[in-house]
């Protein structure tokens, strides 16, 4: 029997990048994964490849009504939500003084408000069941700062702080809340934001003690730990997965 057999796990932003890596690892451990993503076609293609009766659902995490509709469909289909992984995110790298309020709104809406929307919606069902786990993808940018990512850092720092307080509030319901913080990761988003700065990858690889960017499976392994029933006494924690770039 695998570690996550029969677990129903929602992963947001799971059609590509880190989210897809997380979904793939969780399914390999036996979970049925709800691939929740803005791109409905890719979410369904990813879910089909995962097996385990996984499904793909379209959701805009910034829209609370759509988030509630997504969690309601999961409950109708499977009867419960065991784990929520808040992975959906977006960033635009630029000096803060050159950024605009429009960019701030989008960064905060997707990263922070999206996490709040999905957590509150899914946790209502977890509280009723007196069981569950919420795992949110933060960032080391939210722990130590990152040049060119001021608002992203603020949003991810908010996720870290939120996770700690939420963990305190729901512990009595046997629900855990933890945060996984990637360092620089080799994803489509990184390729997009580094397109105008080809030296960025090289500079980061020199700065990281393990001399490489994170791969999606590196983050997926950490998420899998928090999703396992064996970690049910671990809550309110922030785990950096950065190859040693930051150390607690």
C-alpha positions in Angstrom: 0.0 0.0 0.0 1.4 3.4 -1.0 1.7 6.3 1.5 -1.1 8.4 -0.1 -3.5 5.7 -1.2 -7.1 6.9 -1.2 -6.2 10.5 -0.4 -8.1 13.1 -2.4 -5.7 16.0 -3.0 -6.3 19.3 -4.8 -3.2 21.0 -6.4 -3.7 24.4 -7.8 -1.7 25.6 -10.8 -1.0 21.9 -11.5 -1.0 21.8 -15.3 2.7 22.8 -15.6 5.9 23.6 -13.8 6.2 22.9 -10.0 2.5 22.2 -9.7 2.7 19.4 -12.3 5.7 18.0 -10.6 3.8 18.0 -7.3 0.8 16.3 -8.8 2.9 13.7 -10.5 4.7 12.8 -7.2 1.5 12.7 -5.2 -0.2 10.4 -7.8 2.9 8.2 -7.8 2.3 7.8 -4.1 -1.2 6.7 -4.7 -3.2 9.9 -4.4 -6.2 10.8 -6.5 -5.2 14.3 -7.7 -7.5 17.2 -8.6 -5.5 19.1 -11.2 -6.9 22.6 -10.7 -5.6 25.1 -13.2 -6.7 28.1 -15.2 -5.9 26.1 -18.4 -8.8 23.6 -18.5 -7.4 21.6 -21.5 -3.9 21.2 -19.9 -5.4 20.3 -16.5 -7.5 17.5 -18.0 -4.5 16.2 -20.1 -2.3 16.2 -17.0 -5.0 14.5 -14.9 -5.5 11.8 -17.5 -1.8 11.0 -17.5 -1.7 10.7 -13.7 -4.3 8.0 -13.4 -5.8 7.0 -10.0 -9.1 8.5 -11.1 -7.5 12.0 -11.1 -9.5 14.8 -12.7 -8.7 18.2 -14.2 -10.8 21.2 -13.3 -10.6 24.8 -14.5 -10.4 27.4 -11.8 -9.4 31.0 -11.4 -8.0 31.2 -7.8 -8.6 34.9 -7.7 -12.4 34.4 -8.2 -14.0 33.1 -5.0 -17.2 32.0 -6.6 -15.2 29.8 -9.1 -13.1 28.4 -6.2 -16.2 27.5 -4.3 -17.6 25.8 -7.4 -14.4 23.8 -7.8 -14.4 22.6 -4.2 -18.1 21.8 -4.4 -17.4 19.6 -7.5 -14.7 17.8 -5.7 -17.0 17.1 -2.8 -19.7 15.9 -5.1 -17.3 13.6 -7.0 -15.2 12.2 -4.2 -17.0 13.1 -1.0 -14.1 14.7 0.8 -10.9 16.8 0.4 -8.0 15.4 2.3 -5.2 17.7 1.2 -5.0 21.1 -0.5 -1.8 22.3 -2.1 -1.8 26.0 -2.8 0.6 26.2 -5.7 -0.8 28.7 -8.2 1.3 31.7 -8.6 2.6 34.5 -10.8 5.5 36.9 -10.8 7.0 39.8 -12.8 10.6 40.7 -12.1 11.4 44.4 -12.1 12.6 47.1 -9.8 9.9 48.1 -7.4 10.1 51.8 -8.4 9.4 50.8 -12.0 6.4 48.5 -11.1 2.8 49.6 -11.4 -0.3 49.2 -9.3 -1.8 47.0 -12.0 1.1 44.5 -11.5 0.8 44.7 -7.7 -2.8 43.8 -7.9 -2.2 40.8 -10.1 0.7 39.5 -8.1 -1.2 39.8 -4.8 -4.4 38.5 -6.2 -2.9 35.3 -7.7 -0.4 34.5 -5.0 -1.9 35.7 -1.7 -5.7 36.1 -2.3 -5.7 32.9 -4.3 -4.2 31.1 -1.4 -6.8 32.6 1.0 -9.7 31.8 -1.3 -8.7 28.2 -1.8 -7.8 27.6 1.8 -11.0 28.9 3.3 -13.1 27.1 0.7 -11.4 23.7 1.1 -10.9 24.0 4.9 -14.7 24.4 5.5 -15.0 20.8 4.3 -12.0 19.7 6.2 -13.3 21.2 9.4 -16.6 19.3 8.9 -14.6 16.1 8.5 -12.3 16.9 11.5 -9.3 16.1 9.3 -7.1 17.6 6.6 -3.8 19.2 5.5 -3.1 22.5 3.7 0.3 22.9 2.1 1.1 26.3 0.6 3.9 27.1 -1.7 5.7 30.2 -0.4 9.1 31.3 -1.6 12.4 32.1 -0.1 11.8 35.6 -1.5 9.2 35.9 1.2 11.7 34.8 3.9 14.8 36.8 3.0 13.8 39.1 0.1 14.8 39.1 -3.6 15.8 42.0 -5.7 13.3 42.7 -8.4 10.5 40.8 -6.6 9.4 43.2 -3.9 5.6 42.7 -4.3 6.0 39.0 -5.0 8.1 38.8 -1.8 5.4 40.6 0.1 2.7 38.3 -1.1 4.8 35.1 -0.4 5.7 36.5 3.0 2.0 36.9 3.6 1.5 33.3 2.8 4.1 32.2 5.3 2.6 34.3 8.1 -0.9 33.3 7.2 0.0 29.6 7.3 1.4 29.9 10.8 -1.8 31.6 12.1 -4.1 29.4 10.2 -2.3 26.3 11.7 -3.0 27.6 15.2 -6.7 28.2 14.4 -7.4 24.8 12.9 -5.2 22.5 14.9 -8.1 21.5 17.2 -9.8 20.1 14.1 -6.9 17.8 13.3 -5.9 20.0 10.3 -2.3 20.9 9.6 -1.0 23.9 7.7 2.6 24.1 6.4 4.5 26.1 3.9 7.1 24.9 1.4 9.5 27.7 0.2 11.3 27.1 -3.1 14.5 28.9 -3.9 15.1 29.6 -7.6 13.5 26.8 -9.6 13.8 25.7 -13.2 10.3 26.2 -14.4 8.4 27.8 -17.3 7.9 30.9 -15.1 11.6 31.2 -14.4 12.3 31.0 -18.2 9.7 33.7 -18.8 11.1 36.1 -16.1 14.7 35.5 -17.0 14.2 35.9 -20.8 15.6 39.4 -20.8 18.5 38.5 -18.5 20.3 35.4 -19.8 23.0 35.8 -17.1 20.5 35.3 -14.3 20.6 31.5 -14.4 24.4 31.4 -14.3 24.6 33.9 -11.4 22.1 31.9 -9.4 23.8 28.6 -10.0 27.0 30.1 -8.7 25.3 31.4 -5.6 23.5 28.1 -4.8 25.8 25.7 -2.8 24.4 22.7 -4.7 25.2 24.6 -8.0 21.8 24.1 -9.7 18.3 25.4 -9.7 15.6 23.4 -8.1 13.7 20.9 -10.2 9.9 20.5 -9.8 10.5 17.1 -8.2 12.6 18.7 -5.5 9.6 20.7 -4.3 7.3 17.8 -4.9 9.2 15.6 -2.4 8.8 18.2 0.3 5.1 18.6 -0.4 4.7 14.8 -0.3 6.1 14.7 3.2 3.6 17.2 4.5 0.7 15.4 2.7 1.5 12.0 4.3 -0.6 10.9 7.3 2.7 10.3 9.2 3.3 14.1 9.3 0.0 14.8 11.1 1.8 16.2 14.1 3.9 18.7 12.1 2.1 22.0 11.6 2.9 25.7 11.3 6.3 25.0 9.7 8.1 26.7 6.9 10.5 24.4 4.9 13.0 26.0 2.5 14.0 23.9 -0.5 16.8 25.9 -2.0 19.9 23.8 -2.4 21.4 25.7 0.5 20.9 29.2 -0.9 19.1 30.1 2.3 19.6 28.4 5.6 17.5 28.7 8.7 
